[in-house]
Amino acid sequence: MAAMFTCCFGCCGEGGSGHVPLKEMPTVQLDTHHMGTDVVIVKSGRRICGTGGCLANAPLHQNKSYFEFKIQSSGVWGIGVATQKVNLNQVPLGRDANSLVLRHDGSVYHNNEEKNRLPANSLPQEGDIVGMTYDHVELNLYLNGKNMHCPASGIRGTVYPVVYVDDSAILDCQFSDFYHTPPQGFEKILFEQQIF
């Protein structure tokens, strides 16, 4: 009996049990290693201002991703998905095959071609929340929780959420704790190790 207590106390004591502490999962946020030279990222990687673009730090590996952007201050801006090959210093994005973005004027561009357009009476304004779903084929847009029925596709490869600003625009990114409930089957962006 004494041997059993000794073993239990010896294994559970501070002598090193071989227990490995769990690492905290990283947070999805804007990536200061993948941003334009005149971009400023604040609010713990959630707010972008300045001039240029920035990728999020997590690629869209899962089948159905959802994320949101809040327009804090209007100006020139764009949001969507892009590969790491995108030129984050050249705004507006959507000029090449490396980005698919909704621009502030309601147009959705990819490879310098307008893929779709928001209805004229649905242009995002200051204070609005733009939600995006992506399923590896199609990007869909939501304005203040309402489906805009404005799908766009065409981008290939591993993509990340992307945002760009110019002309005094300020946008906040929501990669969790959303303002609006994600559409059925879509969820927050997961890091690859969270998927398996």
Stockholm file with secondary structure:
# STOCKHOLM 1.0

chainA/1-196         MAAMFTCCFGCCGEGGSGHVPLKEMPTVQLDTHHMGTDVVIVKSGRRICGTGGCLANAPLHQNKSYFEFKIQSSGVWGIGVATQKVNLNQVPLGRDANSLVLRHDGSVYHNNEEKNRLPANSLPQEGDIVGMTYDHVELNLYLNGKNMHCPASGIRGTVYPVVYVDDSAILDCQFSDFYHTPPQGFEKILFEQQIF
#=GR chainA/1-196 SS CHHHHHHHHHHHSTTCCSCCCCCCCCCCCEEEEEECTEEEEETTTTEEEEEEEEEESSCCCSSSEEEEEEEEECSEEEEEEECTTSCTTSSSSCSSTTEEEEETTSEEEETTEEEEECCGGGCCCTTCEEEEEECSSEEEEEETTEECCCCEECCCSSCEEEEEEETTCEEEEESSSCSSCCCTTCBCCCCHHHHC
#=GC SS_cons         CHHHHHHHHHHHSTTCCSCCCCCCCCCCCEEEEEECTEEEEETTTTEEEEEEEEEESSCCCSSSEEEEEEEEECSEEEEEEECTTSCTTSSSSCSSTTEEEEETTSEEEETTEEEEECCGGGCCCTTCEEEEEECSSEEEEEETTEECCCCEECCCSSCEEEEEEETTCEEEEESSSCSSCCCTTCBCCCCHHHHC
//
